[in-house]
Amino acid sequence: MRFDRKQLLIYAVTDKVWTGKLSLEEQVEEALKGGATMVQLREKELDKGNFEEVLRTACAIRKITEKYNVPLIIDDNLELALACHADGLHVGQDDMEASEARRLLGPDRILGVTAKTVDQARAAQAAGADYLGSGAIFGTSTKADARQ
């Protein structure tokens, strides 16, 4: 999928902990109905040695994002991104090197990189990042390392 900056207007990031009565798939569809222009599957608790379950979830989410013609980005898991035919991958500074992610993803998939400094942003751009994430501003239950 060709990357367009307009896809970043409303970037939805999943967290199964917050789904309440709805399934993760239902939450994603609701976000898309509400105008989300990109979806990141970021499920740290799903990826605990249960790849087949995570892949089933990712493929289900992929079908939904395809229906709405919205890119699906997988957080930190290249193998999963490739297996579910996601549109891209997002990596943090402590994950895979951006240049290696770009090489393995190829030129046609979207690469997002978290950059918390100007130097990190420049390095990510040089490595082929399509967009930058700044990371969490406030600590949460899934981002306890965010600066306070």
PyMOL commands that set and color helices and strands:
alter all, ss='L'
color gray80, all
select helices_A, chain A and resi 5-8+16-18+24-33+51-67+78-83+98-105+118-127
alter helices_A, ss='H'
color red, helices_A
select strands_A, chain A and resi 11-13+38-41+72-75+88-91+110-114+131-133
alter strands_A, ss='S'
color yellow, strands_A
deselect
rebuild
show_as cartoon
